[in-house]
Amino acid sequence: MGCHTWFYQKVNRTLEEAKELALKKKEEWDPKVRSMLEHESTLGLHNKRSLEYHKAALDHEVQRIKDGDLVLIYEHQPESPSFYDYSNGNFYVDIKPDDLPFNRMPFRVSGPLEYIKDGKLQSRHYPEVMLASFDETVEWVDNFGTPMNFTAEGDWKELVKAFWDKYPDGLILFG
């Protein structure tokens, strides 16, 4: 099985802005759940208990977002999927395939199924790698990947360069 490659673009959003968006997204569900609970005569006991459970979980998550729970804040952004890099505090959103400067992958993961990294066995198919520049990408492909040359679209390095030119604050992840 091959490795998925994710292309992300950086979003300039403060933590407070992200928190407000997460609360807005979570609170959109609150009126729907309350409305269903108000019509309890039409609900069976099982459904009412289920809704009460969901309402309590919703209230708990809203409070955790207000308290600054980064996982919940960034899981509930309008863009999906998204990625929060805890090492540098940057927020990234997935780039849709139509917005990439190529139609096919310019490289793929290759080589043995396993390798040793920091004394631990790692799967080459899901490397723990974050590529944050053209140079890092070329170095990684030269060492661990297989370039995919498409004559119709150009050399793989040209395609990767086009990505980094379009998204200089981007990020490439595998998984």
QUILINCOR-V917303 format. One line per field, one symbol per residue. ss: DSSP state (a for helix, b for strand, c for the rest). psi: psi as a letter, one per 20 degrees, with the letter a starting at -180 (. if undefined). burial: + if it has 24 or more other C-alpha atoms within 12 Angstrom, else -. Layout:
BEGIN
ss: ???
psi: ???
burial: ???
END
This chain:
BEGIN
ss: ccccbbbbbbbcccaaaaaaaaaaaaaaaaaaaaaaaacaaaccaaaaaaaaaaaaaaaaaaaaaacccaaaaaaccccccbbbbccccbbbbbccaaacccccccbbbccccbbbbccbbbbaaacccbbccaaaaaaaaaaabbbccbcccbcaaaaaaaaaaaccccbbbbc
psi: prqqpppqqppnprhgghggggggggihhghgggghhhlhhiqrgghghghgghgggggghgghghikohghgiilqhqprrppohhijqpqqppqhiiqjqiqpirrpaaqhqrppkjqpqphhmqmpopjrgggggggghhiaoqopohhirqhhgggghghhhmhjaqprq.
burial: ----+++++++---+--++++++-+++--+--+---+-------------+---+--+--++--++---+-++++++----+++-----++++++----+++--++++++------------+++++-++++++--++-++--++-++-------++++++-++--+--+++++-
END
